[in-house]
Amino acid sequence: MSDNDYLSTREAATALGISLGTVQKMVESGVLEAWKTEGGHRRIPTSAIRDHLAQRQGGKAPSAMLDVLVAEDNPIFQTLYQSALEKWDFPIKLRIVDNGFDGLLQVGSCQPDVLITDLMMPGMDGFDMIRRLRQHGDCRRQLNGATSNRRKWWSSSRHHGVQKADSAT
C-alpha cells in the first residue's frame, strides 16, 4: 500500500480487524482521516490506517517480525528458549534478560508482542514484574509466566492471588 492509495470502509475494517460500523463511527468522529465521494462513500487513506495501527501498538510501527521478550535467570533455559524460538518458521526478534527489573526496562523501551517470564527469579521475580506491568496504564498485553519448579511455583503463586484452573494439576 502506498500513501496515495485509499480504502473503502469495508477494506479499512478488515485491515484494522474491527467492524464496518466502528470504522464509520471513527471516520465521523475524526479519529480516522477520510473523505466522501460524490455518492457518499467514505475513502480512507492507507496512511491513516498505518498511523492508527502504529498508535494502537503503543507508537510502534507495524512490523513483520514478532518481538519476543524472555525474562529468565537460568542460562540453560535461556538457551532452550532461544533454540526453540529459532525453529519457528516466523521472523522473530528475540530479547533475553535475566531478571524482572531488566524485563521492566525492556518493556518500557519497546513493548514486546510476547512476554515470557520465569516467575521465580532472584531480586525482582516474575510475579513482581507482572504486577508492575499490570499497574502501568499503557500495558494492555496478555502476560504469561513459566517456571521449572511446579511445586515451588504453586506455593509462591497462591500468595500472589493465583488460583488453580482445575484440580487435576
C-alpha positions in Angstrom: 0.0 0.0 0.0 1.3 3.4 -0.9 0.3 6.7 0.7 -1.7 7.5 -2.5 -3.9 4.5 -2.1 -7.3 4.7 -0.5 -9.5 2.1 1.1 -13.2 1.7 1.4 -14.7 1.4 5.0 -15.1 -2.3 4.5 -11.4 -2.7 3.5 -10.3 -0.5 6.4 -12.4 -2.6 8.8 -10.7 -5.7 7.5 -7.2 -4.1 7.8 -7.9 -2.9 11.4 -9.7 -6.0 12.5 -12.9 -4.2 13.5 -16.5 -3.9 12.3 -17.6 -1.8 9.4 -19.8 0.3 11.8 -16.9 1.0 14.0 -14.8 2.4 11.1 -17.8 4.5 10.0 -18.0 6.0 13.6 -14.2 6.5 13.7 -14.4 8.5 10.4 -17.4 10.5 11.6 -15.8 11.4 14.9 -12.5 12.4 13.2 -10.4 9.5 14.7 -9.7 8.3 11.1 -8.9 10.7 8.3 -11.3 10.2 5.4 -13.3 11.9 2.7 -16.6 11.1 1.0 -17.1 10.5 -2.7 -19.9 12.3 -4.6 -22.0 9.2 -4.0 -21.5 9.4 -0.2 -18.9 6.6 0.1 -16.1 7.1 2.6 -12.5 6.7 1.4 -9.7 6.3 3.9 -6.0 6.9 3.1 -3.8 3.8 3.7 -1.5 6.2 5.6 -4.3 6.9 8.1 -4.7 3.1 8.6 -1.0 2.7 9.2 -0.9 5.6 11.6 -3.9 4.2 13.6 -2.3 0.8 13.8 1.0 2.3 15.0 -0.8 4.3 17.6 -2.8 1.3 18.7 0.5 -0.6 19.1 1.9 2.0 21.5 3.7 4.0 18.9 5.5 1.1 17.3 5.4 0.9 13.6 3.8 -2.2 12.3 6.4 -4.9 11.8 6.6 -8.2 10.1 8.8 -9.5 13.0 7.3 -10.9 16.2 9.0 -9.2 19.2 9.6 -11.7 21.9 11.0 -10.8 25.4 12.1 -13.6 27.7 12.9 -12.9 31.3 14.7 -15.9 32.6 17.6 -16.1 35.1 18.8 -19.7 34.2 21.3 -19.7 31.3 20.2 -23.2 30.3 16.6 -22.2 29.9 17.7 -19.0 28.1 19.4 -21.3 25.6 16.4 -23.6 25.3 14.1 -20.6 24.6 16.4 -19.3 22.0 16.8 -22.7 20.4 13.1 -23.4 20.4 12.1 -20.0 19.0 14.7 -20.1 16.3 13.0 -23.2 14.9 9.7 -21.3 14.3 9.1 -20.6 10.7 8.4 -17.0 11.6 10.7 -13.9 11.7 11.4 -13.2 15.4 13.2 -10.5 17.3 14.3 -12.2 20.5 15.4 -10.3 23.6 16.5 -12.1 26.7 17.0 -10.6 30.1 18.0 -12.4 33.4 15.8 -10.6 35.9 12.4 -8.8 36.3 13.9 -5.3 36.6 15.7 -5.6 33.3 12.4 -7.0 31.9 10.6 -3.9 33.0 13.2 -1.7 31.4 12.9 -3.6 28.1 9.1 -3.4 28.1 9.4 0.3 28.9 11.7 1.0 25.9 9.7 -1.1 23.5 6.7 -3.3 24.4 7.1 -6.8 23.1 4.4 -8.7 21.2 5.0 -11.7 23.6 6.5 -11.7 27.1 7.6 -15.0 28.6 8.8 -14.8 32.2 10.2 -17.1 34.8 8.1 -16.5 37.9 10.8 -17.4 40.4 13.9 -15.2 39.8 16.2 -13.6 42.4 15.7 -9.9 43.0 12.5 -8.8 41.2 10.7 -12.1 40.3 8.2 -12.6 37.5 5.3 -12.0 39.8 6.5 -8.5 40.8 7.3 -7.7 37.2 3.8 -8.8 36.0 2.2 -6.9 38.9 4.0 -3.7 38.0 3.2 -4.1 34.3 -0.5 -4.6 35.0 -0.4 -1.4 37.2 1.0 0.6 34.3 -1.9 2.2 32.4 -0.4 1.7 28.9 0.4 -2.0 29.3 -2.5 -3.9 27.8 -0.7 -7.0 26.8 -1.5 -10.5 28.0 1.2 -11.7 30.3 2.2 -15.3 30.7 4.6 -17.0 33.1 6.6 -20.2 33.2 8.9 -21.8 35.7 10.8 -25.1 36.1 9.7 -26.0 39.6 5.9 -26.7 39.7 5.6 -27.3 43.5 7.7 -24.2 44.3 5.7 -22.1 41.8 2.3 -23.2 43.2 3.4 -22.5 46.8 4.5 -19.0 45.8 1.7 -18.2 43.3 -1.0 -18.7 46.0 0.5 -15.7 47.8 0.1 -13.6 44.6 -3.6 -14.4 44.1 -3.2 -17.2 41.5 -5.9 -19.9 41.6 -5.9 -23.4 40.1 -8.0 -23.7 36.9 -8.8 -27.3 37.8 -8.0 -29.8 40.4 -6.2 -32.2 38.1 -2.9 -30.4 38.3 
